[in-house]
Amino acid sequence: MTFEALANAIRTRFRTEIQVPQSIVVQYDNFPRPIDKTNAEVNQPEGVWVKLAVEEGITAQASLGIGKRFRVPGVMRAMIHQPIGLGDQAPRAMFDKINAKFRAVTAAGVTYSTPTMNGTRTEGRWFILDVSCPFYADDVET
């Protein structure tokens, strides 16, 4: 699996399992502004929205011989944003939805581990709940 295919598989799963069903605005890697479920640019999201990043790790050879297997580990990061002063109920509910759709799942060649909450922070007018979900994908060379 190429790095492009890996990132696209993760983004596609997030879009189909979280973004569209929850009607939530998501900002993907290298997009200047968040986009809504129809891929239309959104200038300033209101309410809860997510910034999603795919971070690949160091590829390692996982098997020898014919059909060499190379494993690409990484982390999917979801930064759940909500305006400051509205509590943490909505971001935590969004974490629960992400957890339900990504925990211990293999889909489109990507195996996901257990999502975790990595703390909270504020940035400008946003309260942010940081979430990470480790994953790996294998590339078999024939």
TANORRA-V320274 format. One record per run of one state. SS is the DSSP state (alpha for helix, beta for strand, coil for the rest). FROM is the first residue (numbers start at 1). TO is the last residue. If there is no record, write none. Layout:
BEGIN
ss=SS from=FROM to=TO
ss=SS from=FROM to=TO
END
This chain:
BEGIN
ss=coil from=1 to=2
ss=alpha from=3 to=22
ss=coil from=23 to=24
ss=beta from=25 to=27
ss=coil from=28 to=34
ss=beta from=35 to=35
ss=coil from=36 to=40
ss=beta from=41 to=41
ss=coil from=42 to=48
ss=beta from=49 to=56
ss=coil from=57 to=59
ss=beta from=60 to=61
ss=coil from=62 to=67
ss=beta from=68 to=83
ss=coil from=84 to=88
ss=alpha from=89 to=102
ss=coil from=103 to=105
ss=beta from=106 to=107
ss=coil from=108 to=109
ss=beta from=110 to=112
ss=coil from=113 to=115
ss=beta from=116 to=123
ss=coil from=124 to=125
ss=beta from=126 to=141
ss=coil from=142 to=142
END
